[in-house]
Amino acid sequence: MNLNEIFQSVRAASRKLAMWDVEMVNTLLRAVADKIEEKTDSLLEANQEDLQRMEVSNPKYDRLKLTKERLSGIAADMRQVAALPSPLGRVLESYTVPSGLRLKKVSVPFGVIGVIYEARPNVSFDVFALCLKSGNAAILKGGSDADASNRVIVELIHEVLEESGVDPHVVELLPSSREATAALLHAEGWVDLIIPRGSSSLIRYVREEATVPVIETGAGICHTYFDQAGDLAKGAAIVNNAKTRRVSVCNALDCLLIHRARLADLPDLCAPLQESRVILYADEPAYEALSGRYPVEWLRPATPESYGTEFLDYKMAIKTVEDITEAVSHIYAYGSGHSECIVTEDKEAADFFTRAVDAACVYVNAPTSFTDGAQFGLGAEIGISTQKLHARGPMGLREMTTYKWIVEGNGQIRKK
């Protein structure tokens, strides 16, 4: 089957989804969850084939890796999506106009959603679950790093769909080639929306090349500002969790901003990072404060390139600021609009920060590691949108819908 035939088949399958009832969708999702547990060994075997082609030191390795525990979690997430209310058919607005026409704005699927992603095989399951539950067909375009994993995953899903007598074209995986990416980006008439997940270079390429509408799930250049009124114990725990929980994800901390008046506390603030051997790129005042108090082999002078970098590694920049205004200005200059945090016991400072910082998610005394669809109570997520049109932040089921107007009349005609 060539690419155009795939696009046509997925479009045809998407039309059938509108005729399904909610329980049919939920039954399919639960069946896929069961099949994940049944086929764990096959999934891990395919994943191992991908892992063998990647260096363990590569920051993408952790994102690529599947384990029994992670597959069990994916199955649980699939069942959680099944248990969530349907996002379709919600009346978003309803009123009567002077002509007597009754208007309703109702949530509906986009139709066909294409998702382009890199070394994250779990995304294949997440996208399928969220698209199916929201009435959308899905075209998956994974990277070559995870091709073996993705192919077995989609084969598993197709097996369940075929056993249930359902058109398997509701989800399709494209070849991992650049040609397939280019074709998807220009599949007008077949694909309604494209969502890229991955590096800033991938997202930029999709944004610049696509002629199909795009929702950006941007790179996460995340900051934490430790304010003059910050609690040291809270701050140390928040910084450590945001940086080291999983360094390869977009909500990981990249830069610590510290008020100059709290430089004496910087060694204690960074002390937990030593256990994970985090390399710190500190500006001159921060470097001086850390000298002799943080292992010299993990302490480096900051350069201009240290700021505005998404490390995806055990590395973090540190910048000293004079006040909260400078902290916000630094975030404006270097942030990506993903997730930003302030650690403070001063309510006025917290209010100023949440009002002034322009990001999808802004935290007070909690780490940016919470930016996640499941943590936000959305079940799973298809990505973190950093743009401002349609969706912003974690994109769950409701964000996978658009709307249409339903107009009810009683024989009215429009006069000139």
N, C-alpha and C positions, 0 to 999 in steps of 0.2 A: 504494500500500500504506500503510495507516495504521499508527500506532506499535504497537498491540497485535498487528497481523498480523506486523510485523517481529519483535517479541519471540517470538511463537509459532514463526515460521520459524527463528529462530536456535536456540531450544530444541530443535526437531526436528532441526536439523542437528547439534547437539551430541551427540545420542544416537548418530549414525552414527560419530562420531569414535572411539568406543570399539572399533569394529570394524576400524579401520585398523591396518596394521602400521607399524613405525618407518620402514622404507625408503620407503614411500609418502609419508610426511610429509616426509622429507628430500629426496626428489625434487621435491616441490612447492616447498619452500623454495629449492632451487637454481634452479628454473625462475623463481621470482619475482625472484631476484637477477639472473638473466640478462635478464629483462624490464626491470628498472630501468635497466640499462646500455643496452638497446635503445631505451627510451623516455625517455632523459635529456632530450632537447630538449622534449618535451611536458610533462614534470614541471617543468622550469625555466620554461617559458612560463606555466603555471598559477601557479607560485610568484611570478612577477613580477607577475601580476595582484593577488595579495595584498599584495606589498611596496609597490605603488603607492598603496595605501590607508593606509599607515603612515608616519609621520615617521621619517627615518633616526635622529634623536636619541632615539627611543623605545627604552628598554632591551630591549624584546621584539623589536626588529628583527633582532638577531643570531640569536635563537632561531628566528625565522620563516624566515630566509633559507636557501635551498638553493643549493648550487653543484655543479659537476661533481665536485669533489673530495669534497664531503660525500655526494653520491649514490653515488660509488664506495665510500666508506667504509661506507655503509648496506648496499650489496650485499655487501661483504666480511663485515660483521657477520651478514647473513642466512646466508651460507655457513658462518660459524663456528657459528651456532646449529645448522645442519643437521649439522655434524660432532660436536656434543656428544652424550654419552650421553643416552638417554631418561631423564627423571625418573620415569617411570611404572613401576609393578610392583616397585618396590624394597621388599624386606622390611625394615621398620624395627625389628621386634621379633618374636620367635618363641619360644613355650614351650608346655609341656603342663601342664594343671591337674590336681588330684587326681581329677577325674571321668574323666580319660583324654582329654578334648577337647584337640585341638591347635589353638592360636591363633596367627594371624599378623596383624600389622598391616602393611598394604600401601599404598603411595602410589598415589593416584588423582587424576583431575582434579576441579576444583570443578564444572565443567559449563559455565555461561555467565558470563563476566566482562565487566562494563561498565567502561569507562575514560573518565573525563571529564578533558579537558585543554584547555590554552589554545593559544597561538601556537607550537606545536611540531609541524610536520608530520612530522618524523622519528619521532615517537612512534607514528604510524599504522603504520609498518613494524615498529617494535620490538614493539608490542603484538601485531600479527598473528603475527610469528615466534614469540614466546614462548608465546602462547596455543596456536597450532597444535601446536608441539612438545610442549607439556605436556597436549595432549588437550582443550583448552578452546575453545569458540566465543567470539567476541569481539563486543561491541557498542561501537563507537567514538562518542564524543560530543565532537567538537572544537569550538573556538571559531570565531566568525565571522571573526576575523582571518585564519585559515588555511583557510577553507572551500573556496576554489578548489583549493588544493593537496591537501587531504584527499580531495576528490571524485575528482580524477584518480588519486590513489594507490589508492583503493579500486577504482576502475574497472580499473586495471592488475591488481590482485590478482584481481578477479573474472574478468578475461580469462584469466588463467593457470588458475584453478580450473575454468572452463567448458571450456577446451581439454583439460583432464585428465579431464573427465567427473565432476567433484566438485561437490557441492552448494555454490554460492557463498555461501549464507547462513551458512557458518561464520564469516564476518566481515561486519558491516554497519555503515554509517555513518549516524547519525541526523542530522536537520536541525540546524543550528546555533542553533536557537531556544531560549529559556528554557523553553518548553512541553515540548520534547523532554527537557530536563534533568529537569524535574519528573516527567515520566512514567517516566524511567529510575530515578529515586530511589525510586519506589513500585512497581516492577515485580516485586512478590513473586510467587513461583511460576514466573516466567520467568527471572529473573536471580539468580544465587547469590551474587555478590560485586561490589562497586563499589570501584574504586580511583581517587581523584582525584589529578591532577597539575597543579600550578599555584600560584597565589598563596595566601597564608594566608587571604584572604577566601573564595576558592573552596572551600578545604578545610574551613573552618569551616561554610560553608553546607551542604556535602554532609553533614558529620558531624551537623549539627543537623536536617536535613530528611529524610535517608534512612530508609526503613523496611526497606531491603535492607542486609545486613551490609556494613561499610566497613572497608577497610584504609587508614589515612592515610599518604600520602607527603608529609610536612609541609614547611613552609617551612624554609629553611636559614639560620638566624642563627648564623654560625660565628665562633669566636674562635681566636686564637693567643696563647698566653701565653709571653712571652720572659722566662725565669727568670733569677735572679741568676747561675746557672752556665751561661747560654746562650752558644753559640758565635756570634759576630757574623756571620761569613761565611755560616754555615748559615742563621742567622736572616734575614738580608737576602734571601737567595735564596728561602727558604720563604715569607716574607711577600709578596714580589713575585709569585711564582708563584700563590699562593693568591688574591691579590687581582686580578691582571691577566690571567691566562690566558684566562678568559672570565667577564666580570663578570655576565652575565645568567643564570648557572646557580646551582643551589641550594647547591653546595659552595664558592662563592666566599667569601672572607674578608670579614667585616663589621666586626670589632673586634679591635684589637691591644691586649693587656694587657701592660704592661711593669713589671718590678720597679723600685721607686724607685731602687735602687742602680745601675741600668743606664741612667738617664736621659741620662747624658753620651754614651751610644752611640746614642741614638734618632735623631739626624740621619743617621748612617751606616746604621742599620737601615732607614730610610725612603728613603734616597737613590735606590735603583732605581725607586721609584714615580714619580719626577719625569718619567721618560721617557713615562709614560702619563698624565701630568697628573692624578694622583689627588688629589682634594680630601680633606684630613684635618680631622676634627673632633676637636680635642685638648682634654683637660682642662687645667686651669691649669698644673700642673707640666710636662706634655708640651708645651704651647704655648710655654712659656718656653724649654724645651730646644731647640725647633725654630726659634724666632725667629731670623731672620738666616741660618739654615742650610737652610731649605726655602722655596721661592718663596712670597712673601706672598699672591699671588693665589690660591693653592691651600691656604692655611692658615686655618682658622676655629676660633673657640672652640666647644667642645662644649656642647650643651644636654642636658637630660634626655632629649629625644627622639632624641638621637644614639645612645643605647644601646638594644638590643633592636630595631633596625631592620634589615631585610633590604634593602640598598641596591639590588642588581641594577644597579649603575652604578659609575663610577670614583670612588667615595667610600668612606671608611673612618673609623671612630671609633677614638680612642686613649684608654685609661684607665690611669692610674698606680695600682699596687697596692703595698701594703707587703710582702706575702709571698704564697706560693703558696696559703695558706688563703683570703686575700681574693680571689685570682684565681678559685678554685673557687667561692666564694660569689657572685661576679659572674656567672659562667657559669650557676649555678643560678637567679639572678634574671632573667637576660636571654636565656639560650640557648633553642633550640628542640628540643634533643635530637637534632640532626642529626650534626654533625662538629665536634670540638674538638681543639686541638693544643697541645703544650708543646714548646718549644725549650730543651733543657737538656743538660748533660754530667754531671749529678748523677743517678745511678741511683735513689737514694732519692726524689728529687723526682719523677722519671718514674714510679716505682712508685706513689707517693702520688696523683699526678694521674690515672693510668689507673684506679686503684681508686676514687677519690672522684668523678670526673666521670661524670655520668649522661647518656650520649649513645649513639647507635647506633654511631658510629665515633669512636675516640679515638686520636690520633696522637702519636708521639714522634719529633721531628726529621724530620718529613715533612709536606708541605702537605695541607690538606683537599681540594685539587683531585683527589686520588686516589680520593675517594668516588664510585665509578662501577662499574657491573656489569662492564664490559669490563676495567677495571683490576684488579678483584678476581678475574678469571679466570672470570666467570660467563657470558661471551659477550656478551649484551645485558642490559638491565634494563628492568623495567616501572616502576620508581620506587625512591625511597629511603624505606623505612618508618621513621617516627620513633615508632611506637607499640611496645608491648611484647607484644601478643598475636599469635601465629602467626609473624610475620616482623618482623625488625628490620634496618635497613641496606639495602644494595642487594638488590633482589628479582629473582633470576634464575629459572631453570627450576624448581629444587626448591621455591622459595617459591610457585610457581604451582600447587602440589598440596596436597591434604589427604590423608586416609587412610581406609581402612575395615578392619574386622576380618573375616578369613576364618576360620571355625570348622569344623574337620574332626572328625567323630565316627565311631563304629562301632556305632550303634544305641543309645547311651546315652539314658536318660530321666532327667529330674530328679525326685528324690523330694521329698516335702513337707519 
